[in-house]
């Protein structure tokens, strides 16, 4: 087998493995990953809410200003987010309202779905989180 053919087969194998992995992950909740809320930063800030979700569902949520820990429970396409008390960082009023709104929305989600490289949490308010691909 020529070296050119061998390299082509290796490259094709890598591409197929990547595609297969991507399809397998489409139906799986991205535990052990970071999720970044798909929004623009608030005026005067570069911060965007994100949450690290451990393999066991433990969540560390960095909001517009404050931080909270909690738990995510996933069964099929249903999800429950349980959050604890915020850490109590001093926050400007607009960011404190944003944090409270985000917590209310997260605590009210009932379902989730993958949408490409994003996770959509569905409840009275839909939240879209990006899954970093790097």
DSSP file (Angstrom, degrees, kcal/mol; ACC not computed):
  #  RESIDUE AA STRUCTURE BP1 BP2  ACC     N-H-->O    O-->H-N    N-H-->O    O-->H-N    TCO  KAPPA ALPHA  PHI   PSI    X-CA   Y-CA   Z-CA
    1    1 A X              0   0    0      0, 0.0     2,-0.0     0, 0.0     0, 0.0   0.000 360.0 360.0 360.0 133.3    0.0    0.0    0.0
    2    2 A X     >  -     0   0    0      1,-0.1     4,-2.3     4,-0.0     5,-0.2  -0.316 360.0-118.4 -73.3 157.7    1.4    3.4   -0.9
    3    3 A X  H  > S+     0   0    0      1,-0.2     4,-2.4     2,-0.2     5,-0.2   0.849 115.2  55.7 -63.6 -34.3    2.1    6.0    1.7
    4    4 A X  H  > S+     0   0    0      2,-0.2     4,-1.9     1,-0.2    -1,-0.2   0.912 109.1  45.8 -64.6 -43.7   -0.4    8.3    0.0
    5    5 A X  H  > S+     0   0    0      2,-0.2     4,-2.3     1,-0.2    -2,-0.2   0.909 111.8  52.4 -66.3 -42.2   -3.2    5.7    0.2
    6    6 A X  H  X S+     0   0    0     -4,-2.3     4,-2.3     1,-0.2    -2,-0.2   0.922 109.9  47.9 -58.8 -47.2   -2.3    4.9    3.9
    7    7 A X  H  X S+     0   0    0     -4,-2.4     4,-2.7     1,-0.2    -1,-0.2   0.888 110.6  52.6 -62.3 -39.4   -2.5    8.6    4.8
    8    8 A X  H  X S+     0   0    0     -4,-1.9     4,-2.5     1,-0.2    -1,-0.2   0.899 109.5  48.3 -63.5 -40.4   -5.8    8.9    3.1
    9    9 A X  H  X S+     0   0    0     -4,-2.3     4,-2.3     2,-0.2    -2,-0.2   0.901 112.1  48.7 -67.2 -40.5   -7.2    6.0    5.0
   10   10 A X  H  X S+     0   0    0     -4,-2.3     4,-2.2     2,-0.2    -2,-0.2   0.933 112.6  48.1 -64.1 -45.5   -6.0    7.4    8.3
   11   11 A X  H  X S+     0   0    0     -4,-2.7     4,-2.3     1,-0.2    -2,-0.2   0.916 112.0  49.3 -61.5 -43.6   -7.5   10.8    7.5
   12   12 A X  H  X S+     0   0    0     -4,-2.5     4,-2.5     1,-0.2    -1,-0.2   0.886 109.7  52.2 -63.6 -38.6  -10.8    9.2    6.5
   13   13 A X  H  X S+     0   0    0     -4,-2.3     4,-2.4     2,-0.2    -1,-0.2   0.899 109.2  49.4 -63.3 -41.6  -10.9    7.2    9.7
   14   14 A X  H  X S+     0   0    0     -4,-2.2     4,-2.3     2,-0.2    -2,-0.2   0.926 111.9  48.3 -64.1 -44.9  -10.3   10.3   11.8
   15   15 A X  H  X S+     0   0    0     -4,-2.3     4,-2.5     1,-0.2    -2,-0.2   0.926 112.6  48.2 -61.9 -45.6  -13.1   12.1   10.0
   16   16 A X  H  X S+     0   0    0     -4,-2.5     4,-2.6     1,-0.2    -1,-0.2   0.890 111.2  50.5 -63.6 -39.8  -15.5    9.2   10.4
   17   17 A X  H  X S+     0   0    0     -4,-2.4     4,-2.4     2,-0.2    -1,-0.2   0.904 111.3  48.8 -64.2 -41.3  -14.7    8.8   14.1
   18   18 A X  H  X S+     0   0    0     -4,-2.3     4,-2.3     2,-0.2    -2,-0.2   0.926 113.1  46.4 -64.5 -45.4  -15.3   12.6   14.6
   19   19 A X  H  X S+     0   0    0     -4,-2.5     4,-2.4     2,-0.2    -2,-0.2   0.918 113.1  49.4 -63.7 -44.2  -18.7   12.5   12.8
   20   20 A X  H  X S+     0   0    0     -4,-2.6     4,-2.2     1,-0.2    -1,-0.2   0.905 111.6  49.4 -62.0 -41.7  -19.8    9.3   14.7
   21   21 A X  H  X S+     0   0    0     -4,-2.4     4,-2.0     2,-0.2    -1,-0.2   0.901 109.7  51.7 -63.3 -41.4  -18.8   10.9   18.0
   22   22 A X  H  X S+     0   0    0     -4,-2.3     4,-1.0     1,-0.2    -2,-0.2   0.913 110.5  47.7 -62.5 -44.2  -20.8   14.1   17.1
   23   23 A X  H  X S+     0   0    0     -4,-2.4     4,-0.5     1,-0.2     3,-0.5   0.895 110.9  51.7 -64.8 -39.0  -23.9   12.0   16.2
   24   24 A X  H >< S+     0   0    0     -4,-2.2     3,-0.6     1,-0.2    -1,-0.2   0.873 109.8  49.9 -64.5 -36.6  -23.6   10.1   19.5
   25   25 A X  H >< S+     0   0    0     -4,-2.0     3,-1.1     1,-0.2    -1,-0.2   0.689  90.2  80.9 -77.0 -17.9  -23.3   13.3   21.5
   26   26 A X  H 3< S+     0   0    0     -4,-1.0    88,-0.3    -3,-0.5    -1,-0.2   0.843 100.7  36.8 -58.7 -34.9  -26.4   14.9   19.8
   27   27 A X  T << S+     0   0    0     -3,-0.6     2,-0.4    -4,-0.5    -1,-0.3   0.447 103.6  88.2 -97.2   0.0  -28.8   12.9   22.1
   28   28 A X  S <  S-     0   0    0     -3,-1.1     2,-0.2    -4,-0.2    85,-0.0  -0.788  79.8-118.3-103.6 140.4  -26.7   13.1   25.2
   29   29 A X        -     0   0    0     -2,-0.4     2,-2.3     1,-0.1    -2,-0.1  -0.561  34.7-116.0 -70.8 137.7  -26.7   15.8   27.9
   30   30 A X    >   +     0   0    0     -2,-0.2     3,-0.5     2,-0.0    23,-0.2  -0.377  46.0 172.7 -80.5  67.1  -23.2   17.4   28.0
   31   31 A X  T 3   +     0   0    0     -2,-2.3    24,-0.2     1,-0.2    23,-0.2  -0.326  64.0  33.1 -65.3 157.7  -22.2   16.4   31.5
   32   32 A X  T 3  S+     0   0    0     21,-1.5     2,-0.3    22,-0.3    -1,-0.2   0.855 105.2 102.0  62.9  37.2  -18.6   17.2   32.5
   33   33 A X  E <  S-A   53   0A   0     20,-1.3    20,-2.9    -3,-0.5     2,-0.4  -0.896  72.9-112.0-140.8 167.5  -18.7   20.3   30.3
   34   34 A X  E     -A   52   0A   0     -2,-0.3    98,-0.7    18,-0.2     2,-0.4  -0.869  25.9-160.6-100.5 139.7  -19.0   24.1   30.5
   35   35 A X  E     -AB  51 131A   0     16,-2.8    16,-2.8    -2,-0.4     2,-0.5  -0.985   3.4-156.2-120.6 133.9  -22.1   25.7   29.0
   36   36 A X  E     -AB  50 130A   0     94,-2.6    94,-3.7    -2,-0.4    14,-0.2  -0.943  24.3-115.6-115.0 124.8  -22.1   29.4   28.1
   37   37 A X  E     - B   0 129A   0     12,-2.5     2,-1.9    -2,-0.5    92,-0.3  -0.335  26.9-125.1 -58.7 132.9  -25.4   31.4   27.9
   38   38 A X  S    S+     0   0    0     90,-3.3     2,-0.3    10,-0.0    -1,-0.1  -0.533  71.7 103.3 -85.6  75.2  -26.0   32.5   24.4
   39   39 A X  S    S-     0   0    0     -2,-1.9     2,-0.2    10,-0.1     3,-0.1  -0.918  73.0-100.4-143.9 167.1  -26.4   36.2   25.1
   40   40 A X        -     0   0    0     -2,-0.3     3,-0.1     1,-0.1     6,-0.1  -0.603  49.2 -95.2 -85.5 154.7  -24.4   39.4   24.8
   41   41 A X        -     0   0    0     -2,-0.2     7,-0.1     1,-0.1    -1,-0.1  -0.269  45.7 -98.1 -62.4 157.2  -22.7   40.9   27.9
   42   42 A X    >   -     0   0    0      5,-0.6     3,-1.9     1,-0.1    -1,-0.1  -0.421  57.1 -78.0 -69.1 153.8  -24.6   43.5   29.8
   43   43 A X  T 3  S+     0   0    0      1,-0.3    -1,-0.1    -2,-0.1     3,-0.1  -0.288 120.8  19.2 -54.7 134.5  -23.6   47.1   29.0
   44   44 A X  T 3  S+     0   0    0      1,-0.2     2,-0.3    -3,-0.1    -1,-0.3   0.543 114.4  84.0  82.8   7.8  -20.3   48.0   30.8
   45   45 A X    <   -     0   0    0     -3,-1.9    -1,-0.2     2,-0.1    -4,-0.1  -0.959  56.4-159.8-139.5 155.8  -19.3   44.3   31.3
   46   46 A X        +     0   0    0     -2,-0.3     2,-0.2    -3,-0.1    -5,-0.1   0.392  61.2 116.7-107.4  -3.1  -17.6   41.5   29.4
   47   47 A X        -     0   0    0     17,-0.1    -5,-0.6    -5,-0.1     2,-0.4  -0.442  40.7-175.3 -75.5 136.4  -19.1   38.8   31.6
   48   48 A X        -     0   0    0     -2,-0.2    14,-0.1    -7,-0.1    -7,-0.1  -0.999  34.0-105.7-127.9 131.3  -21.5   36.2   30.2
   49   49 A X        +     0   0    0     -2,-0.4   -12,-2.5   -13,-0.1     2,-0.3  -0.225  46.7 169.4 -57.0 142.7  -23.2   33.7   32.5
   50   50 A X  E     -AC  36  62A   0     12,-2.2    12,-2.8   -14,-0.2     2,-0.4  -0.980  20.5-150.1-149.3 158.2  -21.9   30.1   32.3
   51   51 A X  E     -AC  35  61A   0    -16,-2.8   -16,-2.8    -2,-0.3     2,-0.6  -0.996   7.5-147.8-137.6 136.3  -22.2   26.9   34.2
   52   52 A X  E     -AC  34  60A   0      8,-2.3     8,-2.0    -2,-0.4     2,-0.6  -0.882  17.8-161.9 -96.4 124.6  -19.9   24.0   34.7
   53   53 A X  E     -AC  33  59A   0    -20,-2.9   -21,-1.5    -2,-0.6   -20,-1.3  -0.936   8.4-146.8-113.8 115.4  -21.8   20.8   35.0
   54   54 A X    >   -     0   0    0      4,-3.0     3,-1.9    -2,-0.6   -22,-0.3  -0.212  31.5-100.7 -73.5 167.4  -19.9   17.9   36.5
   55   55 A X  T 3  S+     0   0    0      1,-0.3    -1,-0.1   -24,-0.2   -24,-0.1   0.794 125.1  51.7 -59.5 -29.9  -20.3   14.3   35.5
   56   56 A X  T 3  S-     0   0    0      2,-0.1    -1,-0.3    17,-0.0    16,-0.1   0.368 124.3-102.2 -89.9   4.9  -22.5   13.7   38.6
   57   57 A X  S <  S+     0   0    0     -3,-1.9    15,-2.3     1,-0.3    -2,-0.1   0.384  70.5 148.8  91.7  -3.6  -24.7   16.8   37.7
   58   58 A X  E     - D   0  71A   0     13,-0.2    -4,-3.0    -5,-0.1     2,-0.4  -0.437  32.9-153.0 -64.1 137.7  -23.2   19.2   40.3
   59   59 A X  E     -CD  53  70A   0     11,-2.4    11,-2.3    -6,-0.2     2,-0.5  -0.939  21.7-168.8-121.5 135.6  -23.4   22.7   38.8
   60   60 A X  E     -CD  52  69A   0     -8,-2.0    -8,-2.3    -2,-0.4     2,-0.6  -0.973  20.4-166.3-117.0 112.0  -21.3   25.8   39.4
   61   61 A X  E     -CD  51  68A   0      7,-3.3     7,-2.3    -2,-0.5     2,-0.7  -0.887  12.2-165.0-108.2 116.9  -23.2   28.7   37.9
   62   62 A X  E     -CD  50  67A   0    -12,-2.8   -12,-2.2    -2,-0.6     5,-0.2  -0.902  21.7-173.8 -95.7 117.4  -21.4   32.1   37.3
   63   63 A X        -     0   0    0      3,-2.9    36,-0.1    -2,-0.7   -15,-0.1   0.020  47.4 -65.9 -96.6-156.9  -24.1   34.6   36.6
   64   64 A X  S    S-     0   0    0     31,-0.3   -17,-0.1   -15,-0.1    32,-0.1   0.828 123.8 -18.5 -63.3 -31.2  -24.0   38.3   35.6
   65   65 A X  S    S+     0   0    0     30,-0.3    31,-0.1     1,-0.2    -1,-0.1   0.514 126.0  54.2-139.9 -49.3  -22.4   39.1   38.9
   66   66 A X        -     0   0    0     29,-0.2    -3,-2.9    23,-0.1     2,-0.3  -0.219  65.6-130.8 -94.7 179.3  -22.9   36.4   41.6
   67   67 A X  E     +D   62   0A   0     -5,-0.2    20,-2.6    -3,-0.1     2,-0.3  -0.971  20.6 179.3-132.7 145.7  -22.2   32.7   41.8
   68   68 A X  E     -D   61   0A   0     -7,-2.3    -7,-3.3    -2,-0.3     2,-0.3  -0.993  15.4-145.4-145.3 149.4  -24.4   29.8   42.8
   69   69 A X  E     +D   60   0A   0     16,-0.4    15,-2.9    -2,-0.3     2,-0.2  -0.814  33.6 134.4-111.1 157.0  -24.0   26.1   43.1
   70   70 A X  E     -DE  59  83A   0    -11,-2.3   -11,-2.4    -2,-0.3     2,-0.3  -0.846  43.3 -87.6-169.0-155.1  -26.7   23.5   42.5
   71   71 A X  E     -DE  58  82A   0     11,-2.6    11,-3.0   -13,-0.3     2,-0.5  -0.997  17.3-151.8-144.5 141.6  -27.6   20.2   40.8
   72   72 A X  E     - E   0  81A   0    -15,-2.3     2,-0.5    -2,-0.3     9,-0.2  -0.969  10.0-166.8-114.5 130.8  -28.9   19.2   37.4
   73   73 A X  E     - E   0  80A   0      7,-2.6     7,-2.2    -2,-0.5     2,-0.4  -0.978   8.6-173.3-119.5 121.2  -31.1   16.0   37.2
   74   74 A X  E     + E   0  79A   0     -2,-0.5     2,-0.3     5,-0.2     5,-0.2  -0.950  14.1 169.8-119.6 131.8  -31.6   14.7   33.6
   75   75 A X  E >   - E   0  78A   0      3,-2.0     3,-2.1    -2,-0.4     2,-0.3  -0.886  69.9 -51.9-139.1 105.6  -33.9   11.8   32.6
   76   76 A X  T 3  S-     0   0    0     -2,-0.3   -47,-0.1     1,-0.3    35,-0.0  -0.510 122.2 -20.2  64.8-124.1  -34.4   11.5   28.9
   77   77 A X  T 3  S+     0   0    0     -2,-0.3    35,-2.1    -3,-0.1     2,-0.3   0.311 119.0  96.8 -99.9   8.9  -35.5   14.9   27.6
   78   78 A X  E <   -EF  75 111A   0     -3,-2.1    -3,-2.0    33,-0.2     2,-0.3  -0.725  51.3-176.1 -96.5 150.2  -36.6   16.2   31.0
   79   79 A X  E     -E   74   0A   0     31,-1.8     2,-0.4    -2,-0.3    -5,-0.2  -0.999  14.8-164.7-145.2 143.1  -34.4   18.3   33.3
   80   80 A X  E     -E   73   0A   0     -7,-2.2    -7,-2.6    -2,-0.3     2,-0.5  -0.999   8.0-161.6-126.7 129.3  -34.6   19.7   36.7
   81   81 A X  E     -E   72   0A   0     -2,-0.4     2,-0.5    25,-0.4    -9,-0.2  -0.957   6.2-171.7-112.4 123.4  -32.2   22.4   37.9
   82   82 A X  E     -E   71   0A   0    -11,-3.0   -11,-2.6    -2,-0.5     2,-0.4  -0.966   8.0-167.9-115.9 121.2  -32.0   22.9   41.6
   83   83 A X  E     -E   70   0A   0     -2,-0.5   -13,-0.2   -13,-0.2     3,-0.1  -0.847   8.3-147.6-114.1 148.4  -30.0   26.0   42.7
   84   84 A X        -     0   0    0    -15,-2.9     2,-0.3    -2,-0.4    -1,-0.1   0.018  47.6 -55.1 -88.2-159.1  -28.7   26.9   46.2
   85   85 A X        -     0   0    0      1,-0.1   -16,-0.4     2,-0.0    -1,-0.2  -0.624  59.8-105.5 -83.4 140.2  -28.2   30.3   47.6
   86   86 A X        -     0   0    0     -2,-0.3   -18,-0.2   -18,-0.1    -1,-0.1  -0.239  31.0-113.1 -58.6 155.4  -26.1   32.9   45.7
   87   87 A X        -     0   0    0    -20,-2.6    -1,-0.1     1,-0.1   -19,-0.1   0.693  45.2-116.5 -69.0 -19.6  -22.7   33.6   47.2
   88   88 A X        +     0   0    0    -21,-0.2    -1,-0.1     1,-0.2     3,-0.1   0.701  48.9 168.7  93.8  20.3  -23.6   37.1   48.2
   89   89 A X        -     0   0    0    -22,-0.1     2,-0.3     1,-0.1    -1,-0.2  -0.384  46.6-103.3 -60.5 142.1  -21.2   39.1   46.0
   90   90 A X        -     0   0    0    -25,-0.1     2,-0.4    -2,-0.0    -1,-0.1  -0.563  50.6-175.7 -68.9 129.7  -22.1   42.8   46.0
   91   91 A X        -     0   0    0     -2,-0.3   -26,-0.1    -3,-0.1     2,-0.0  -0.957  30.2-109.3-131.0 143.9  -23.7   43.5   42.7
   92   92 A X     >  -     0   0    0     -2,-0.4     4,-2.5     1,-0.1     3,-0.5  -0.383  44.1-106.5 -62.5 152.5  -25.0   46.6   40.9
   93   93 A X  H  > S+     0   0    0      1,-0.2     4,-2.3     2,-0.2     5,-0.2   0.848 117.2  52.5 -54.4 -40.5  -28.9   46.6   40.8
   94   94 A X  H  > S+     0   0    0      1,-0.2     4,-1.9     2,-0.2    -1,-0.2   0.891 113.4  43.5 -66.2 -37.8  -29.1   45.8   37.0
   95   95 A X  H  > S+     0   0    0     -3,-0.5     4,-2.6     2,-0.2   -30,-0.3   0.861 111.0  54.4 -74.7 -35.3  -26.8   42.7   37.4
   96   96 A X  H  X S+     0   0    0     -4,-2.5     4,-2.3     2,-0.2    -2,-0.2   0.907 110.1  47.7 -62.8 -40.9  -28.6   41.6   40.6
   97   97 A X  H  X S+     0   0    0     -4,-2.3     4,-2.7    -5,-0.2    -2,-0.2   0.909 111.2  51.3 -64.5 -41.9  -31.9   41.7   38.7
   98   98 A X  H  X S+     0   0    0     -4,-1.9     4,-2.4     2,-0.2    -2,-0.2   0.905 110.1  49.3 -60.9 -42.0  -30.3   39.8   35.8
   99   99 A X  H  X S+     0   0    0     -4,-2.6     4,-2.6     2,-0.2    -2,-0.2   0.930 112.1  47.8 -62.2 -46.0  -29.0   37.1   38.3
  100  100 A X  H  X S+     0   0    0     -4,-2.3     4,-2.4     1,-0.2    -2,-0.2   0.905 112.5  49.0 -62.9 -41.9  -32.5   36.8   39.9
  101  101 A X  H  X S+     0   0    0     -4,-2.7     4,-2.4     2,-0.2    -1,-0.2   0.911 111.8  49.3 -63.3 -42.6  -34.1   36.5   36.4
  102  102 A X  H  X S+     0   0    0     -4,-2.4     4,-2.7     2,-0.2     5,-0.2   0.922 111.5  48.4 -63.9 -44.6  -31.6   33.8   35.3
  103  103 A X  H  X S+     0   0    0     -4,-2.6     4,-2.6     2,-0.2    -2,-0.2   0.920 111.5  50.2 -61.6 -43.4  -32.1   31.8   38.5
  104  104 A X  H  X S+     0   0    0     -4,-2.4     4,-0.7     1,-0.2    -2,-0.2   0.926 112.8  46.8 -59.7 -44.7  -35.9   32.0   38.1
  105  105 A X  H >< S+     0   0    0     -4,-2.4     3,-0.7     1,-0.2     4,-0.5   0.917 113.6  47.6 -64.8 -43.9  -35.7   30.8   34.5
  106  106 A X  H >< S+     0   0    0     -4,-2.7     3,-1.1     1,-0.2   -25,-0.4   0.906 109.7  52.3 -64.7 -41.7  -33.3   28.0   35.3
  107  107 A X  H 3< S+     0   0    0     -4,-2.6    -1,-0.2     1,-0.2    -2,-0.2   0.651 110.3  50.8 -69.9 -13.0  -35.4   26.8   38.3
  108  108 A X  T << S+     0   0    0     -4,-0.7    16,-0.3    -3,-0.7    -1,-0.2   0.452  80.5 116.8-103.1  -2.3  -38.4   26.7   36.0
  109  109 A X    <   +     0   0    0     -3,-1.1   -28,-0.4    -4,-0.5    14,-0.3  -0.363  31.5 172.8 -68.6 148.5  -37.0   24.6   33.1
  110  110 A X        +     0   0    0     12,-3.3   -31,-1.8     1,-0.3     2,-0.3   0.580  58.9  28.8-126.6 -24.5  -38.6   21.3   32.4
  111  111 A X  E     -FG  78 122A   0     11,-2.0    11,-3.1   -33,-0.3     2,-0.3  -0.898  56.5-164.7-138.2 165.0  -37.1   20.0   29.2
  112  112 A X  E     - G   0 121A   0    -35,-2.1     2,-0.3    -2,-0.3     9,-0.2  -0.966   5.1-179.3-145.3 160.8  -33.9   20.2   27.2
  113  113 A X  E     - G   0 120A   0      7,-1.6     7,-3.0    -2,-0.3     2,-0.3  -0.977  29.0-114.9-156.5 153.5  -32.7   19.4   23.7
  114  114 A X  E     - G   0 119A   0    -88,-0.3     2,-0.3    -2,-0.3     5,-0.2  -0.717  25.3-177.0 -86.3 142.1  -29.5   19.5   21.7
  115  115 A X  E >   - G   0 118A   0      3,-2.5     3,-0.7    -2,-0.3     2,-0.3  -0.750  61.6 -65.0-140.1  87.9  -29.5   21.9   18.8
  116  116 A X  T 3  S-     0   0    0     -2,-0.3    -1,-0.2     1,-0.2     0, 0.0  -0.541 119.8 -11.8  66.3-126.4  -26.1   21.6   17.0
  117  117 A X  T 3  S+     0   0    0     -2,-0.3    14,-3.0    -3,-0.1     2,-0.3  -0.002 125.9  84.2 -93.3  28.6  -23.4   22.8   19.4
  118  118 A X  E <   -GH 115 130A   0     -3,-0.7    -3,-2.5    12,-0.2     2,-0.5  -0.896  66.0-142.1-128.9 158.8  -26.0   24.2   21.8
  119  119 A X  E     -GH 114 129A   0     10,-3.1    10,-3.0    -2,-0.3     2,-0.6  -0.991  17.9-155.3-118.0 125.0  -28.2   23.0   24.6
  120  120 A X  E     -GH 113 128A   0     -7,-3.0    -7,-1.6    -2,-0.5     2,-0.5  -0.899   1.4-158.2-104.9 123.3  -31.7   24.5   24.8
  121  121 A X  E     -GH 112 127A   0      6,-3.3     6,-2.6    -2,-0.6     2,-0.4  -0.896  14.0-154.4-101.7 124.8  -33.4   24.5   28.2
  122  122 A X  E     +G  111   0A   0    -11,-3.1   -12,-3.3    -2,-0.5   -11,-2.0  -0.852  37.9 109.7-110.1 132.6  -37.2   24.8   27.8
  123  123 A X  S    S-     0   0    0     -2,-0.4   -14,-0.2   -14,-0.3     3,-0.1  -0.779  90.5 -42.1-164.1-153.6  -39.5   26.2   30.4
  124  124 A X  S    S+     0   0    0    -16,-0.3     2,-0.4    -2,-0.2   -19,-0.1   0.836 140.2  32.3 -57.3 -30.0  -41.7   29.4   30.6
  125  125 A X  S    S-     0   0    0    -20,-0.2     2,-0.4     2,-0.0    -1,-0.2  -0.998  89.7-132.6-126.6 131.4  -38.6   31.1   29.2
  126  126 A X        -     0   0    0     -2,-0.4     2,-0.4    -4,-0.2    -4,-0.2  -0.702  19.4-164.0 -87.2 132.0  -36.2   29.3   26.8
  127  127 A X  E     - H   0 121A   0     -6,-2.6    -6,-3.3    -2,-0.4     2,-0.5  -0.956   3.3-157.3-116.4 132.9  -32.5   29.5   27.5
  128  128 A X  E     - H   0 120A   0     -2,-0.4   -90,-3.3    -8,-0.2     2,-0.4  -0.948   9.5-171.8-113.4 124.3  -29.9   28.6   24.9
  129  129 A X  E     -BH  37 119A   0    -10,-3.0   -10,-3.1    -2,-0.5     2,-0.3  -0.943  16.8-135.4-115.3 135.2  -26.4   27.6   26.1
  130  130 A X  E     -BH  36 118A   0    -94,-3.7   -94,-2.6    -2,-0.4     2,-0.7  -0.684   9.3-142.5 -86.6 141.6  -23.4   27.1   23.8
  131  131 A X  E     -B   35   0A   0    -14,-3.0   -96,-0.2    -2,-0.3    -2,-0.0  -0.922  27.3-122.5-100.7 112.9  -21.2   24.1   24.3
  132  132 A X        -     0   0    0     -2,-0.7   -98,-0.1   -98,-0.7   -14,-0.0  -0.279  17.7-157.9 -56.5 138.8  -17.6   25.2   23.6
  133  133 A X              0   0    0      1,-0.2    -1,-0.1   -16,-0.0    -2,-0.0   0.329 360.0 360.0-102.2   6.1  -16.1   23.1   20.8
  134  134 A X              0   0    0      0, 0.0    -1,-0.2     0, 0.0    -2,-0.1   0.458 360.0 360.0 -94.5 360.0  -12.4   23.7   21.7
